[in-house]
């Protein structure tokens, strides 16, 4: 998949009301919000164990595999239900969380 195809798949998910699934080499199935995306980087906010604290990171698209997560559905009740959500697989370990 090219970076342009990844960008096209990610752009509809830039929404503060929707979550995506993110998996790193060392951690899988994390909830995140896509905050921005360009043809080089995708910016995400990962949920952490600390309430109301998110880890904001930028990941190169070349290290990212884009697919669908059929084990989750969309959460906004005012929109049509989607029976899957975006999944990003990152070919790196999760960066350390700095509190």
Biopython code that builds the backbone (N, CA, C, O; Angstrom):
import numpy as np
from Bio.PDB.StructureBuilder import StructureBuilder

atoms = [
    (1, "UNK", "N", (0.842, -1.173, 0.000)),
    (1, "UNK", "CA", (0.000, 0.000, 0.000)),
    (1, "UNK", "C", (0.896, 1.248, 0.000)),
    (1, "UNK", "O", (1.822, 1.343, 0.805)),
    (2, "UNK", "N", (0.627, 2.188, -0.885)),
    (2, "UNK", "CA", (1.437, 3.400, -0.967)),
    (2, "UNK", "C", (1.016, 4.401, 0.108)),
    (2, "UNK", "O", (-0.039, 4.254, 0.724)),
    (3, "UNK", "N", (1.844, 5.411, 0.325)),
    (3, "UNK", "CA", (1.508, 6.436, 1.308)),
    (3, "UNK", "C", (0.231, 7.191, 0.923)),
    (3, "UNK", "O", (-0.537, 7.588, 1.800)),
    (4, "UNK", "N", (-0.003, 7.391, -0.370)),
    (4, "UNK", "CA", (-1.215, 8.066, -0.819)),
    (4, "UNK", "C", (-2.453, 7.234, -0.499)),
    (4, "UNK", "O", (-3.479, 7.785, -0.101)),
    (5, "UNK", "N", (-2.370, 5.923, -0.668)),
    (5, "UNK", "CA", (-3.489, 5.037, -0.330)),
    (5, "UNK", "C", (-3.725, 5.013, 1.172)),
    (5, "UNK", "O", (-4.872, 4.998, 1.619)),
    (6, "UNK", "N", (-2.648, 5.010, 1.957)),
    (6, "UNK", "CA", (-2.776, 5.059, 3.413)),
    (6, "UNK", "C", (-3.420, 6.365, 3.845)),
    (6, "UNK", "O", (-4.297, 6.371, 4.709)),
    (7, "UNK", "N", (-2.990, 7.468, 3.252)),
    (7, "UNK", "CA", (-3.544, 8.776, 3.564)),
    (7, "UNK", "C", (-5.042, 8.807, 3.272)),
    (7, "UNK", "O", (-5.818, 9.314, 4.082)),
    (8, "UNK", "N", (-5.452, 8.273, 2.134)),
    (8, "UNK", "CA", (-6.864, 8.248, 1.763)),
    (8, "UNK", "C", (-7.688, 7.405, 2.740)),
    (8, "UNK", "O", (-8.843, 7.734, 3.011)),
    (9, "UNK", "N", (-7.112, 6.330, 3.269)),
    (9, "UNK", "CA", (-7.819, 5.475, 4.225)),
    (9, "UNK", "C", (-7.901, 6.117, 5.605)),
    (9, "UNK", "O", (-8.871, 5.889, 6.330)),
    (10, "UNK", "N", (-6.906, 6.911, 5.982)),
    (10, "UNK", "CA", (-6.840, 7.496, 7.322)),
    (10, "UNK", "C", (-7.650, 8.787, 7.433)),
    (10, "UNK", "O", (-8.255, 9.033, 8.477)),
    (11, "UNK", "N", (-7.680, 9.610, 6.399)),
    (11, "UNK", "CA", (-8.319, 10.927, 6.466)),
    (11, "UNK", "C", (-9.764, 10.904, 6.983)),
    (11, "UNK", "O", (-10.110, 11.776, 7.781)),
    (12, "UNK", "N", (-10.627, 9.966, 6.582)),
    (12, "UNK", "CA", (-11.992, 9.979, 7.120)),
    (12, "UNK", "C", (-12.069, 9.718, 8.632)),
    (12, "UNK", "O", (-13.108, 9.965, 9.245)),
    (13, "UNK", "N", (-10.993, 9.228, 9.231)),
    (13, "UNK", "CA", (-10.989, 8.901, 10.649)),
    (13, "UNK", "C", (-10.425, 10.026, 11.514)),
    (13, "UNK", "O", (-10.281, 9.848, 12.724)),
    (14, "UNK", "N", (-10.105, 11.167, 10.933)),
    (14, "UNK", "CA", (-9.668, 12.314, 11.729)),
    (14, "UNK", "C", (-10.915, 12.944, 12.322)),
    (14, "UNK", "O", (-11.558, 13.788, 11.697)),
    (15, "UNK", "N", (-11.245, 12.527, 13.526)),
    (15, "UNK", "CA", (-12.478, 12.925, 14.193)),
    (15, "UNK", "C", (-12.290, 12.711, 15.687)),
    (15, "UNK", "O", (-11.928, 11.616, 16.117)),
    (16, "UNK", "N", (-12.530, 13.738, 16.472)),
    (16, "UNK", "CA", (-12.328, 13.614, 17.921)),
    (16, "UNK", "C", (-13.348, 12.696, 18.582)),
    (16, "UNK", "O", (-13.152, 12.298, 19.730)),
    (17, "UNK", "N", (-14.428, 12.350, 17.893)),
    (17, "UNK", "CA", (-15.451, 11.483, 18.459)),
    (17, "UNK", "C", (-15.241, 10.009, 18.131)),
    (17, "UNK", "O", (-15.920, 9.150, 18.693)),
    (18, "UNK", "N", (-14.323, 9.712, 17.242)),
    (18, "UNK", "CA", (-14.087, 8.321, 16.837)),
    (18, "UNK", "C", (-12.727, 7.835, 17.308)),
    (18, "UNK", "O", (-11.779, 8.614, 17.407)),
    (19, "UNK", "N", (-12.637, 6.552, 17.593)),
    (19, "UNK", "CA", (-11.386, 5.936, 18.009)),
    (19, "UNK", "C", (-10.939, 4.946, 16.937)),
    (19, "UNK", "O", (-11.743, 4.427, 16.163)),
    (20, "UNK", "N", (-9.647, 4.707, 16.918)),
    (20, "UNK", "CA", (-9.054, 3.706, 16.040)),
    (20, "UNK", "C", (-8.251, 2.748, 16.913)),
    (20, "UNK", "O", (-7.961, 3.047, 18.071)),
    (21, "UNK", "N", (-7.901, 1.613, 16.359)),
    (21, "UNK", "CA", (-7.086, 0.637, 17.069)),
    (21, "UNK", "C", (-5.653, 0.759, 16.582)),
    (21, "UNK", "O", (-5.397, 0.821, 15.380)),
    (22, "UNK", "N", (-4.714, 0.794, 17.532)),
    (22, "UNK", "CA", (-3.293, 0.902, 17.192)),
    (22, "UNK", "C", (-2.554, -0.261, 17.843)),
    (22, "UNK", "O", (-2.755, -0.552, 19.022)),
    (23, "UNK", "N", (-1.703, -0.919, 17.073)),
    (23, "UNK", "CA", (-0.887, -2.011, 17.588)),
    (23, "UNK", "C", (0.577, -1.748, 17.269)),
    (23, "UNK", "O", (0.938, -1.486, 16.121)),
    (24, "UNK", "N", (1.412, -1.821, 18.294)),
    (24, "UNK", "CA", (2.854, -1.723, 18.137)),
    (24, "UNK", "C", (3.433, -3.125, 18.231)),
    (24, "UNK", "O", (2.695, -4.081, 18.472)),
    (25, "UNK", "N", (4.729, -3.265, 18.046)),
    (25, "UNK", "CA", (5.367, -4.573, 18.179)),
    (25, "UNK", "C", (5.246, -5.111, 19.603)),
    (25, "UNK", "O", (5.101, -6.317, 19.803)),
    (26, "UNK", "N", (5.306, -4.210, 20.599)),
    (26, "UNK", "CA", (5.300, -4.648, 21.995)),
    (26, "UNK", "C", (3.950, -4.468, 22.698)),
    (26, "UNK", "O", (3.783, -4.972, 23.809)),
    (27, "UNK", "N", (2.989, -3.773, 22.099)),
    (27, "UNK", "CA", (1.656, -3.586, 22.678)),
    (27, "UNK", "C", (0.629, -3.612, 21.561)),
    (27, "UNK", "O", (0.834, -3.021, 20.501)),
    (28, "UNK", "N", (-0.476, -4.301, 21.805)),
    (28, "UNK", "CA", (-1.511, -4.444, 20.788)),
    (28, "UNK", "C", (-2.863, -3.965, 21.321)),
    (28, "UNK", "O", (-3.107, -3.932, 22.527)),
    (29, "UNK", "N", (-3.727, -3.597, 20.378)),
    (29, "UNK", "CA", (-5.109, -3.284, 20.708)),
    (29, "UNK", "C", (-5.320, -2.012, 21.504)),
    (29, "UNK", "O", (-6.234, -1.948, 22.326)),
    (30, "UNK", "N", (-4.496, -0.998, 21.280)),
    (30, "UNK", "CA", (-4.626, 0.260, 22.007)),
    (30, "UNK", "C", (-5.672, 1.154, 21.337)),
    (30, "UNK", "O", (-5.809, 1.149, 20.114)),
    (31, "UNK", "N", (-6.405, 1.919, 22.145)),
    (31, "UNK", "CA", (-7.357, 2.893, 21.620)),
    (31, "UNK", "C", (-6.638, 4.204, 21.372)),
    (31, "UNK", "O", (-5.819, 4.641, 22.180)),
    (32, "UNK", "N", (-6.954, 4.829, 20.241)),
    (32, "UNK", "CA", (-6.312, 6.091, 19.897)),
    (32, "UNK", "C", (-7.262, 6.938, 19.072)),
    (32, "UNK", "O", (-8.281, 6.467, 18.567)),
    (33, "UNK", "N", (-6.894, 8.199, 18.955)),
    (33, "UNK", "CA", (-7.613, 9.155, 18.125)),
    (33, "UNK", "C", (-6.623, 9.681, 17.086)),
    (33, "UNK", "O", (-5.512, 10.077, 17.437)),
    (34, "UNK", "N", (-7.011, 9.688, 15.827)),
    (34, "UNK", "CA", (-6.172, 10.267, 14.784)),
    (34, "UNK", "C", (-6.415, 11.770, 14.805)),
    (34, "UNK", "O", (-7.550, 12.217, 14.642)),
    (35, "UNK", "N", (-5.352, 12.554, 15.005)),
    (35, "UNK", "CA", (-5.501, 14.007, 15.081)),
    (35, "UNK", "C", (-5.090, 14.714, 13.801)),
    (35, "UNK", "O", (-5.578, 15.809, 13.522)),
    (36, "UNK", "N", (-4.206, 14.113, 13.020)),
    (36, "UNK", "CA", (-3.780, 14.724, 11.760)),
    (36, "UNK", "C", (-3.068, 13.669, 10.923)),
    (36, "UNK", "O", (-2.608, 12.652, 11.442)),
    (37, "UNK", "N", (-2.986, 13.924, 9.631)),
    (37, "UNK", "CA", (-2.280, 13.005, 8.745)),
    (37, "UNK", "C", (-1.803, 13.765, 7.518)),
    (37, "UNK", "O", (-2.533, 14.578, 6.951)),
    (38, "UNK", "N", (-0.582, 13.491, 7.124)),
    (38, "UNK", "CA", (-0.032, 14.052, 5.891)),
    (38, "UNK", "C", (0.461, 12.885, 5.045)),
    (38, "UNK", "O", (0.262, 11.726, 5.410)),
    (39, "UNK", "N", (1.098, 13.180, 3.927)),
    (39, "UNK", "CA", (1.600, 12.096, 3.087)),
    (39, "UNK", "C", (2.870, 11.471, 3.643)),
    (39, "UNK", "O", (3.423, 10.551, 3.040)),
    (40, "UNK", "N", (3.344, 11.970, 4.807)),
    (40, "UNK", "CA", (4.557, 11.430, 5.426)),
    (40, "UNK", "C", (4.298, 10.921, 6.839)),
    (40, "UNK", "O", (4.834, 9.879, 7.217)),
    (41, "UNK", "N", (3.482, 11.636, 7.638)),
    (41, "UNK", "CA", (3.262, 11.301, 9.052)),
    (41, "UNK", "C", (1.786, 11.169, 9.382)),
    (41, "UNK", "O", (0.935, 11.797, 8.752)),
    (42, "UNK", "N", (1.498, 10.344, 10.379)),
    (42, "UNK", "CA", (0.170, 10.297, 10.983)),
    (42, "UNK", "C", (0.341, 10.643, 12.465)),
    (42, "UNK", "O", (1.176, 10.061, 13.157)),
    (43, "UNK", "N", (-0.463, 11.601, 12.938)),
    (43, "UNK", "CA", (-0.422, 12.027, 14.331)),
    (43, "UNK", "C", (-1.569, 11.363, 15.078)),
    (43, "UNK", "O", (-2.724, 11.430, 14.657)),
    (44, "UNK", "N", (-1.232, 10.719, 16.197)),
    (44, "UNK", "CA", (-2.254, 10.035, 16.987)),
    (44, "UNK", "C", (-2.125, 10.411, 18.459)),
    (44, "UNK", "O", (-1.053, 10.781, 18.937)),
    (45, "UNK", "N", (-3.249, 10.304, 19.158)),
    (45, "UNK", "CA", (-3.288, 10.492, 20.606)),
    (45, "UNK", "C", (-3.712, 9.165, 21.213)),
    (45, "UNK", "O", (-4.859, 8.744, 21.063)),
    (46, "UNK", "N", (-2.791, 8.514, 21.895)),
    (46, "UNK", "CA", (-3.061, 7.216, 22.514)),
    (46, "UNK", "C", (-3.627, 7.391, 23.914)),
    (46, "UNK", "O", (-3.160, 8.230, 24.684)),
    (47, "UNK", "N", (-4.641, 6.591, 24.236)),
    (47, "UNK", "CA", (-5.151, 6.579, 25.600)),
    (47, "UNK", "C", (-4.128, 5.893, 26.500)),
    (47, "UNK", "O", (-3.482, 4.928, 26.093)),
    (48, "UNK", "N", (-3.985, 6.395, 27.723)),
    (48, "UNK", "CA", (-3.048, 5.820, 28.689)),
    (48, "UNK", "C", (-3.822, 5.343, 29.906)),
    (48, "UNK", "O", (-5.042, 5.493, 29.983)),
    (49, "UNK", "N", (-3.093, 4.763, 30.862)),
    (49, "UNK", "CA", (-3.733, 4.284, 32.091)),
    (49, "UNK", "C", (-4.096, 5.429, 33.030)),
    (49, "UNK", "O", (-4.934, 5.263, 33.915)),
    (50, "UNK", "N", (-3.474, 6.581, 32.843)),
    (50, "UNK", "CA", (-3.787, 7.752, 33.665)),
    (50, "UNK", "C", (-5.028, 8.439, 33.085)),
    (50, "UNK", "O", (-5.060, 8.743, 31.893)),
    (51, "UNK", "N", (-6.032, 8.684, 33.901)),
    (51, "UNK", "CA", (-7.253, 9.315, 33.385)),
    (51, "UNK", "C", (-6.969, 10.704, 32.809)),
    (51, "UNK", "O", (-6.177, 11.465, 33.365)),
    (52, "UNK", "N", (-7.614, 11.020, 31.708)),
    (52, "UNK", "CA", (-7.540, 12.328, 31.059)),
    (52, "UNK", "C", (-6.133, 12.689, 30.589)),
    (52, "UNK", "O", (-5.841, 13.868, 30.383)),
    (53, "UNK", "N", (-5.267, 11.712, 30.416)),
    (53, "UNK", "CA", (-3.915, 11.961, 29.921)),
    (53, "UNK", "C", (-3.707, 11.115, 28.673)),
    (53, "UNK", "O", (-3.883, 9.897, 28.702)),
    (54, "UNK", "N", (-3.331, 11.766, 27.580)),
    (54, "UNK", "CA", (-3.087, 11.059, 26.327)),
    (54, "UNK", "C", (-1.644, 11.244, 25.892)),
    (54, "UNK", "O", (-1.016, 12.266, 26.168)),
    (55, "UNK", "N", (-1.141, 10.244, 25.215)),
    (55, "UNK", "CA", (0.209, 10.287, 24.666)),
    (55, "UNK", "C", (0.107, 10.700, 23.195)),
    (55, "UNK", "O", (-0.460, 9.968, 22.385)),
    (56, "UNK", "N", (0.647, 11.855, 22.853)),
    (56, "UNK", "CA", (0.601, 12.377, 21.490)),
    (56, "UNK", "C", (1.902, 12.021, 20.772)),
    (56, "UNK", "O", (2.989, 12.404, 21.203)),
    (57, "UNK", "N", (1.769, 11.279, 19.670)),
    (57, "UNK", "CA", (2.957, 10.877, 18.918)),
    (57, "UNK", "C", (2.703, 11.020, 17.422)),
    (57, "UNK", "O", (1.559, 11.025, 16.966)),
    (58, "UNK", "N", (3.786, 11.135, 16.675)),
    (58, "UNK", "CA", (3.740, 11.161, 15.213)),
    (58, "UNK", "C", (4.497, 9.943, 14.701)),
    (58, "UNK", "O", (5.617, 9.667, 15.131)),
    (59, "UNK", "N", (3.881, 9.228, 13.790)),
    (59, "UNK", "CA", (4.450, 7.996, 13.252)),
    (59, "UNK", "C", (4.620, 8.150, 11.743)),
    (59, "UNK", "O", (3.693, 8.604, 11.071)),
    (60, "UNK", "N", (5.775, 7.785, 11.193)),
    (60, "UNK", "CA", (5.936, 7.823, 9.732)),
    (60, "UNK", "C", (5.010, 6.805, 9.053)),
    (60, "UNK", "O", (4.869, 5.675, 9.520)),
    (61, "UNK", "N", (4.391, 7.213, 7.963)),
    (61, "UNK", "CA", (3.502, 6.293, 7.242)),
    (61, "UNK", "C", (4.248, 5.090, 6.692)),
    (61, "UNK", "O", (3.652, 4.028, 6.510)),
    (62, "UNK", "N", (5.547, 5.235, 6.421)),
    (62, "UNK", "CA", (6.317, 4.100, 5.889)),
    (62, "UNK", "C", (6.430, 2.974, 6.915)),
    (62, "UNK", "O", (6.675, 1.827, 6.540)),
    (63, "UNK", "N", (6.257, 3.282, 8.210)),
    (63, "UNK", "CA", (6.311, 2.281, 9.282)),
    (63, "UNK", "C", (4.925, 1.805, 9.693)),
    (63, "UNK", "O", (4.789, 1.073, 10.674)),
    (64, "UNK", "N", (3.896, 2.209, 8.957)),
    (64, "UNK", "CA", (2.517, 1.948, 9.343)),
    (64, "UNK", "C", (1.818, 1.072, 8.319)),
    (64, "UNK", "O", (1.931, 1.289, 7.113)),
    (65, "UNK", "N", (1.100, 0.085, 8.814)),
    (65, "UNK", "CA", (0.241, -0.747, 7.974)),
    (65, "UNK", "C", (-1.206, -0.402, 8.326)),
    (65, "UNK", "O", (-1.562, -0.371, 9.504)),
    (66, "UNK", "N", (-2.033, -0.147, 7.331)),
    (66, "UNK", "CA", (-3.419, 0.266, 7.545)),
    (66, "UNK", "C", (-4.336, -0.905, 7.216)),
    (66, "UNK", "O", (-4.210, -1.525, 6.160)),
    (67, "UNK", "N", (-5.262, -1.205, 8.130)),
    (67, "UNK", "CA", (-6.250, -2.257, 7.888)),
    (67, "UNK", "C", (-7.521, -1.916, 8.662)),
    (67, "UNK", "O", (-7.670, -0.793, 9.145)),
    (68, "UNK", "N", (-8.433, -2.876, 8.782)),
    (68, "UNK", "CA", (-9.679, -2.672, 9.505)),
    (68, "UNK", "C", (-9.739, -3.590, 10.708)),
    (68, "UNK", "O", (-9.263, -4.724, 10.660)),
    (69, "UNK", "N", (-10.325, -3.098, 11.783)),
    (69, "UNK", "CA", (-10.516, -3.864, 13.008)),
    (69, "UNK", "C", (-11.998, -4.232, 13.101)),
    (69, "UNK", "O", (-12.832, -3.382, 13.412)),
    (70, "UNK", "N", (-12.320, -5.490, 12.834)),
    (70, "UNK", "CA", (-13.709, -5.939, 12.835)),
    (70, "UNK", "C", (-14.219, -6.276, 14.234)),
    (70, "UNK", "O", (-15.393, -6.611, 14.393)),
    (71, "UNK", "N", (-13.356, -6.195, 15.252)),
    (71, "UNK", "CA", (-13.798, -6.500, 16.614)),
    (71, "UNK", "C", (-14.354, -5.275, 17.335)),
    (71, "UNK", "O", (-14.840, -5.391, 18.460)),
    (72, "UNK", "N", (-14.290, -4.101, 16.702)),
    (72, "UNK", "CA", (-14.839, -2.879, 17.277)),
    (72, "UNK", "C", (-15.749, -2.208, 16.253)),
    (72, "UNK", "O", (-15.606, -2.417, 15.048)),
    (73, "UNK", "N", (-16.673, -1.410, 16.740)),
    (73, "UNK", "CA", (-17.525, -0.634, 15.863)),
    (73, "UNK", "C", (-17.423, 0.835, 16.250)),
    (73, "UNK", "O", (-16.828, 1.172, 17.274)),
    (74, "UNK", "N", (-18.001, 1.703, 15.437)),
    (74, "UNK", "CA", (-17.915, 3.136, 15.713)),
    (74, "UNK", "C", (-18.786, 3.495, 16.905)),
    (74, "UNK", "O", (-19.715, 2.761, 17.240)),
    (75, "UNK", "N", (-18.490, 4.624, 17.550)),
    (75, "UNK", "CA", (-19.140, 4.953, 18.806)),
    (75, "UNK", "C", (-20.091, 6.133, 18.761)),
    (75, "UNK", "O", (-20.805, 6.359, 19.739)),
    (76, "UNK", "N", (-20.138, 6.890, 17.691)),
    (76, "UNK", "CA", (-20.988, 8.074, 17.621)),
    (76, "UNK", "C", (-22.419, 7.652, 17.278)),
    (76, "UNK", "O", (-22.662, 7.191, 16.163)),
    (77, "UNK", "N", (-23.380, 7.798, 18.213)),
    (77, "UNK", "CA", (-24.751, 7.344, 17.944)),
    (77, "UNK", "C", (-25.501, 8.213, 16.940)),
    (77, "UNK", "O", (-26.540, 7.796, 16.429)),
    (78, "UNK", "N", (-24.998, 9.408, 16.646)),
    (78, "UNK", "CA", (-25.673, 10.300, 15.706)),
    (78, "UNK", "C", (-25.283, 10.040, 14.257)),
    (78, "UNK", "O", (-25.815, 10.681, 13.350)),
    (79, "UNK", "N", (-24.379, 9.125, 14.033)),
    (79, "UNK", "CA", (-23.946, 8.789, 12.679)),
    (79, "UNK", "C", (-24.323, 7.343, 12.366)),
    (79, "UNK", "O", (-24.603, 6.552, 13.267)),
    (80, "UNK", "N", (-24.326, 7.016, 11.096)),
    (80, "UNK", "CA", (-24.605, 5.607, 10.751)),
    (80, "UNK", "C", (-23.549, 4.673, 11.351)),
    (80, "UNK", "O", (-22.362, 4.996, 11.394)),
    (81, "UNK", "N", (-24.005, 3.524, 11.805)),
    (81, "UNK", "CA", (-23.118, 2.546, 12.428)),
    (81, "UNK", "C", (-22.166, 1.945, 11.399)),
    (81, "UNK", "O", (-22.584, 1.532, 10.318)),
    (82, "UNK", "N", (-20.895, 1.902, 11.747)),
    (82, "UNK", "CA", (-19.891, 1.191, 10.959)),
    (82, "UNK", "C", (-19.500, -0.029, 11.774)),
    (82, "UNK", "O", (-19.210, 0.089, 12.964)),
    (83, "UNK", "N", (-19.487, -1.183, 11.158)),
    (83, "UNK", "CA", (-19.226, -2.426, 11.881)),
    (83, "UNK", "C", (-17.744, -2.736, 12.033)),
    (83, "UNK", "O", (-17.385, -3.839, 12.445)),
    (84, "UNK", "N", (-16.895, -1.797, 11.711)),
    (84, "UNK", "CA", (-15.461, -1.955, 11.923)),
    (84, "UNK", "C", (-14.861, -0.572, 12.093)),
    (84, "UNK", "O", (-15.516, 0.439, 11.839)),
    (85, "UNK", "N", (-13.620, -0.538, 12.520)),
    (85, "UNK", "CA", (-12.928, 0.743, 12.614)),
    (85, "UNK", "C", (-11.500, 0.579, 12.106)),
    (85, "UNK", "O", (-11.022, -0.538, 11.908)),
    (86, "UNK", "N", (-10.842, 1.686, 11.902)),
    (86, "UNK", "CA", (-9.489, 1.697, 11.358)),
    (86, "UNK", "C", (-8.506, 1.045, 12.329)),
    (86, "UNK", "O", (-8.595, 1.240, 13.542)),
    (87, "UNK", "N", (-7.571, 0.273, 11.784)),
    (87, "UNK", "CA", (-6.497, -0.306, 12.589)),
    (87, "UNK", "C", (-5.164, 0.106, 11.981)),
    (87, "UNK", "O", (-4.940, -0.028, 10.778)),
    (88, "UNK", "N", (-4.291, 0.609, 12.837)),
    (88, "UNK", "CA", (-2.941, 0.974, 12.428)),
    (88, "UNK", "C", (-1.959, 0.032, 13.102)),
    (88, "UNK", "O", (-1.932, -0.065, 14.329)),
    (89, "UNK", "N", (-1.160, -0.658, 12.317)),
    (89, "UNK", "CA", (-0.105, -1.521, 12.853)),
    (89, "UNK", "C", (1.221, -0.814, 12.621)),
    (89, "UNK", "O", (1.601, -0.523, 11.486)),
    (90, "UNK", "N", (1.919, -0.543, 13.724)),
    (90, "UNK", "CA", (3.167, 0.204, 13.672)),
    (90, "UNK", "C", (4.328, -0.776, 13.808)),
    (90, "UNK", "O", (4.350, -1.589, 14.732)),
    (91, "UNK", "N", (5.283, -0.704, 12.900)),
    (91, "UNK", "CA", (6.429, -1.613, 12.895)),
    (91, "UNK", "C", (7.549, -1.125, 13.809)),
    (91, "UNK", "O", (8.722, -1.178, 13.440)),
    (92, "UNK", "N", (7.192, -0.653, 14.989)),
    (92, "UNK", "CA", (8.136, -0.187, 15.996)),
    (92, "UNK", "C", (7.558, -0.487, 17.375)),
    (92, "UNK", "O", (6.376, -0.808, 17.500)),
    (93, "UNK", "N", (8.387, -0.383, 18.404)),
    (93, "UNK", "CA", (7.883, -0.471, 19.777)),
    (93, "UNK", "C", (7.214, 0.838, 20.146)),
    (93, "UNK", "O", (7.522, 1.887, 19.580)),
    (94, "UNK", "N", (6.300, 0.769, 21.096)),
    (94, "UNK", "CA", (5.615, 1.979, 21.558)),
    (94, "UNK", "C", (6.627, 2.893, 22.256)),
    (94, "UNK", "O", (7.414, 2.434, 23.085)),
    (95, "UNK", "N", (6.604, 4.187, 21.919)),
    (95, "UNK", "CA", (7.502, 5.108, 22.629)),
    (95, "UNK", "C", (7.141, 5.176, 24.105)),
    (95, "UNK", "O", (5.972, 5.021, 24.458)),
    (96, "UNK", "N", (8.112, 5.402, 24.966)),
    (96, "UNK", "CA", (7.818, 5.478, 26.415)),
    (96, "UNK", "C", (6.919, 6.662, 26.723)),
    (96, "UNK", "O", (6.988, 7.703, 26.070)),
    (97, "UNK", "N", (6.080, 6.482, 27.722)),
    (97, "UNK", "CA", (5.181, 7.547, 28.172)),
    (97, "UNK", "C", (5.919, 8.394, 29.191)),
    (97, "UNK", "O", (6.478, 7.872, 30.156)),
    (98, "UNK", "N", (5.920, 9.698, 28.976)),
    (98, "UNK", "CA", (6.574, 10.605, 29.906)),
    (98, "UNK", "C", (5.476, 11.398, 30.608)),
    (98, "UNK", "O", (4.747, 12.157, 29.969)),
    (99, "UNK", "N", (5.360, 11.221, 31.919)),
    (99, "UNK", "CA", (4.319, 11.919, 32.692)),
    (99, "UNK", "C", (4.809, 13.244, 33.165)),
    (99, "UNK", "O", (4.072, 13.972, 33.830)),
]
sb = StructureBuilder()
sb.init_structure("model")
sb.init_model(0)
sb.init_chain("A")
sb.init_seg("    ")
for serial, (resi, resn, name, xyz) in enumerate(atoms, 1):
    if name == "N":
        sb.init_residue(resn, " ", resi, " ")
    sb.init_atom(name, np.array(xyz, "f"), 0.0, 1.0, " ", f" {name:<3s}", serial, name[0])
structure = sb.get_structure()
